[in-house]
C-alpha cells in the first residue's frame, strides 16, 4: 500500500513519461492486461489513456488493470491513469520511506 507521500512522488515522476497504454472501444482485453504487465515489469510506472469510444470509465479500467497485474493505481485524472508496480528483482524507482510511528 502506498503512502500519500509515495503517491505524490510517483505522480511527479509520471508527469514526464509518455502514455503507452490505450484502451478504446474494444474495452478491456487479455492483450491490454498482458501489455500493461510487461510494461510494469520493465518500467514500474506506466501511464494509460481511456479513449472516448470505451464504454468503461477511466477509474474502472485503471482498477481492472491494477487488479489483474497486482499493481497500484497512483492517479486517475481526466482520461488518463497512472499505475505502479515495484519490480522486486530490479527496482528502478526508489520510493520515499514511510515514517513509522
GUMARZA-28360 format. One line per 2 residues: for each residue x, y, z of N, C-alpha, C. Coordinates in nm, 2 decimals. Layout:
<rs>
X,Y,Z,X,Y,Z,X,Y,Z | ... $
</rs>
This chain:
<rs>
0.08,-0.12,0.00,0.00,0.00,0.00,0.09,0.12,0.00 | 0.06,0.22,-0.09,0.14,0.34,-0.10,0.09,0.44,0.00 $
0.19,0.52,0.06,0.15,0.63,0.14,0.12,0.75,0.05 | 0.06,0.85,0.11,0.03,0.97,0.03,0.16,1.04,-0.02 $
0.26,1.03,0.06,0.39,1.09,0.02,0.45,1.01,-0.10 | 0.44,0.88,-0.10,0.49,0.80,-0.21,0.41,0.82,-0.33 $
0.28,0.83,-0.31,0.19,0.85,-0.43,0.22,0.99,-0.49 | 0.24,1.09,-0.41,0.28,1.22,-0.47,0.41,1.22,-0.54 $
0.50,1.14,-0.49,0.63,1.13,-0.56,0.61,1.06,-0.69 | 0.53,0.95,-0.70,0.51,0.88,-0.82,0.43,0.97,-0.92 $
0.34,1.05,-0.87,0.27,1.14,-0.96,0.36,1.24,-1.03 | 0.46,1.29,-0.95,0.56,1.38,-1.01,0.64,1.31,-1.11 $
0.68,1.19,-1.09,0.76,1.11,-1.19,0.67,1.09,-1.32 | 0.54,1.06,-1.30,0.46,1.03,-1.41,0.43,1.15,-1.50 $
0.45,1.27,-1.46,0.43,1.39,-1.54,0.52,1.38,-1.67 | 0.64,1.33,-1.65,0.73,1.33,-1.77,0.73,1.21,-1.85 $
0.65,1.11,-1.82,0.65,0.99,-1.90,0.54,0.99,-2.00 | 0.56,0.92,-2.11,0.46,0.91,-2.22,0.35,0.81,-2.19 $
0.24,0.84,-2.25,0.12,0.74,-2.24,0.16,0.62,-2.33 | 0.16,0.50,-2.27,0.19,0.39,-2.35,0.08,0.29,-2.37 $
-0.03,0.31,-2.29,-0.14,0.21,-2.30,-0.26,0.28,-2.34 | -0.33,0.23,-2.44,-0.46,0.29,-2.49,-0.57,0.19,-2.48 $
-0.68,0.23,-2.42,-0.79,0.14,-2.41,-0.91,0.21,-2.48 | -0.95,0.14,-2.59,-1.06,0.20,-2.68,-1.19,0.13,-2.67 $
-1.25,0.12,-2.79,-1.39,0.07,-2.79,-1.39,-0.08,-2.77 | -1.28,-0.15,-2.78,-1.27,-0.29,-2.75,-1.28,-0.32,-2.60 $
-1.26,-0.21,-2.53,-1.27,-0.23,-2.38,-1.15,-0.30,-2.33 | -1.17,-0.37,-2.21,-1.06,-0.44,-2.15,-1.04,-0.58,-2.22 $
-0.92,-0.62,-2.24,-0.89,-0.75,-2.30,-0.76,-0.81,-2.24 | -0.74,-0.94,-2.26,-0.62,-1.00,-2.21,-0.50,-0.94,-2.27 $
-0.51,-0.89,-2.39,-0.40,-0.83,-2.46,-0.35,-0.70,-2.39 | -0.45,-0.62,-2.34,-0.42,-0.50,-2.27,-0.36,-0.53,-2.14 $
-0.41,-0.63,-2.07,-0.36,-0.67,-1.94,-0.21,-0.72,-1.96 | -0.19,-0.80,-2.06,-0.05,-0.85,-2.08,0.04,-0.74,-2.12 $
0.00,-0.64,-2.20,0.08,-0.53,-2.24,0.11,-0.45,-2.11 | 0.01,-0.42,-2.03,0.04,-0.35,-1.90,0.13,-0.42,-1.81 $
0.12,-0.55,-1.80,0.20,-0.63,-1.71,0.35,-0.63,-1.76 | 0.37,-0.64,-1.89,0.51,-0.64,-1.93,0.57,-0.50,-1.92 $
0.49,-0.39,-1.94,0.54,-0.26,-1.93,0.57,-0.23,-1.78 | 0.49,-0.27,-1.69,0.51,-0.25,-1.55,0.64,-0.32,-1.51 $
0.66,-0.44,-1.56,0.78,-0.51,-1.52,0.91,-0.44,-1.57 | 0.90,-0.38,-1.69,1.01,-0.31,-1.75,1.03,-0.17,-1.68 $
0.92,-0.10,-1.65,0.93,0.04,-1.61,0.89,0.07,-1.47 | 0.81,-0.02,-1.41,0.75,0.00,-1.28,0.63,0.11,-1.28 $
0.64,0.21,-1.36,0.54,0.32,-1.36,0.50,0.34,-1.50 | 0.37,0.33,-1.53,0.32,0.34,-1.66,0.19,0.44,-1.66 $
0.17,0.50,-1.78,0.06,0.59,-1.79,-0.03,0.53,-1.90 | -0.16,0.53,-1.88,-0.25,0.48,-1.98,-0.36,0.59,-2.00 $
-0.43,0.57,-2.11,-0.54,0.66,-2.15,-0.66,0.58,-2.19 | -0.78,0.62,-2.15,-0.90,0.56,-2.20,-0.97,0.65,-2.30 $
-0.99,0.60,-2.42,-1.04,0.68,-2.53,-1.19,0.69,-2.51 | -1.25,0.79,-2.57,-1.40,0.82,-2.55,-1.48,0.70,-2.60 $
-1.43,0.62,-2.70,-1.51,0.51,-2.75,-1.52,0.40,-2.65 | -1.45,0.40,-2.54,-1.45,0.29,-2.45,-1.58,0.31,-2.36 $
-1.65,0.19,-2.34,-1.77,0.20,-2.26,-1.74,0.21,-2.11 | -1.62,0.18,-2.06,-1.59,0.18,-1.92,-1.53,0.31,-1.88 $
-1.55,0.35,-1.75,-1.49,0.47,-1.70,-1.34,0.45,-1.69 | -1.27,0.56,-1.68,-1.12,0.56,-1.66,-1.09,0.49,-1.53 $
-1.17,0.52,-1.42,-1.14,0.45,-1.29,-1.17,0.30,-1.30 | -1.27,0.26,-1.37,-1.30,0.11,-1.39,-1.18,0.04,-1.46 $
-1.13,0.11,-1.57,-1.02,0.05,-1.64,-0.90,0.04,-1.56 | -0.87,0.15,-1.49,-0.75,0.15,-1.40,-0.75,0.05,-1.29 $
-0.87,0.03,-1.23,-0.89,-0.06,-1.12,-0.88,-0.21,-1.18 | -0.93,-0.23,-1.29,-0.93,-0.37,-1.35,-0.78,-0.41,-1.39 $
-0.71,-0.31,-1.45,-0.57,-0.34,-1.49,-0.49,-0.36,-1.36 | -0.51,-0.28,-1.26,-0.44,-0.29,-1.13,-0.46,-0.42,-1.07 $
-0.59,-0.46,-1.07,-0.62,-0.59,-1.00,-0.56,-0.71,-1.08 | -0.57,-0.70,-1.21,-0.51,-0.81,-1.30,-0.36,-0.82,-1.30 $
-0.29,-0.71,-1.27,-0.15,-0.71,-1.28,-0.09,-0.70,-1.14 | -0.17,-0.69,-1.03,-0.13,-0.67,-0.89,-0.05,-0.55,-0.88 $
-0.09,-0.44,-0.94,-0.02,-0.31,-0.93,-0.11,-0.22,-0.85 | -0.07,-0.09,-0.84,-0.15,0.00,-0.76,-0.18,0.12,-0.85 $
-0.30,0.17,-0.84,-0.34,0.29,-0.91,-0.28,0.41,-0.83 | -0.20,0.49,-0.90,-0.14,0.60,-0.84,-0.23,0.72,-0.86 $
-0.29,0.74,-0.98,-0.37,0.86,-1.01,-0.46,0.83,-1.12 | -0.58,0.89,-1.12,-0.68,0.89,-1.23,-0.71,1.03,-1.25 $
-0.69,1.09,-1.36,-0.72,1.23,-1.39,-0.76,1.25,-1.53 | -0.88,1.30,-1.55,-0.93,1.31,-1.69,-0.95,1.18,-1.75 $
-0.89,1.16,-1.87,-0.89,1.03,-1.94,-0.77,0.95,-1.92 | -0.68,0.99,-1.83,-0.55,0.92,-1.81,-0.55,0.86,-1.67 $
-0.46,0.76,-1.66,-0.44,0.69,-1.53,-0.29,0.65,-1.52 | -0.24,0.64,-1.40,-0.11,0.60,-1.38,-0.10,0.48,-1.28 $
-0.03,0.38,-1.32,-0.01,0.26,-1.24,0.13,0.24,-1.20 | 0.15,0.18,-1.08,0.28,0.15,-1.03,0.29,0.00,-0.98 $
0.40,-0.06,-1.01,0.42,-0.20,-0.95,0.57,-0.21,-0.94 | 0.61,-0.23,-0.81,0.76,-0.25,-0.78,0.81,-0.38,-0.84 $
0.92,-0.37,-0.91,0.99,-0.49,-0.96,1.09,-0.53,-0.85 | 1.06,-0.64,-0.78,1.14,-0.68,-0.67,1.28,-0.73,-0.71 $
1.29,-0.78,-0.83,1.43,-0.83,-0.88,1.52,-0.71,-0.91 | 1.46,-0.61,-0.99,1.54,-0.49,-1.03,1.46,-0.37,-1.01 $
1.45,-0.32,-0.88,1.38,-0.19,-0.86,1.44,-0.08,-0.93 | 1.36,0.00,-1.00,1.41,0.12,-1.07,1.38,0.25,-1.00 $
1.27,0.25,-0.93,1.22,0.37,-0.86,1.24,0.35,-0.71 | 1.31,0.45,-0.65,1.33,0.45,-0.51,1.22,0.53,-0.44 $
1.13,0.47,-0.37,1.02,0.54,-0.31,1.07,0.61,-0.18 | 1.01,0.72,-0.15,1.04,0.78,-0.01,1.00,0.69,0.09 $
1.07,0.68,0.20,1.04,0.58,0.31,0.92,0.64,0.39 | 0.83,0.55,0.43,0.72,0.59,0.51,0.77,0.59,0.66 $
0.73,0.70,0.73,0.77,0.71,0.87,0.69,0.62,0.96 | 0.76,0.55,1.04,0.69,0.46,1.14,0.66,0.55,1.26 $
0.54,0.52,1.32,0.51,0.60,1.44,0.57,0.53,1.57 $
</rs>
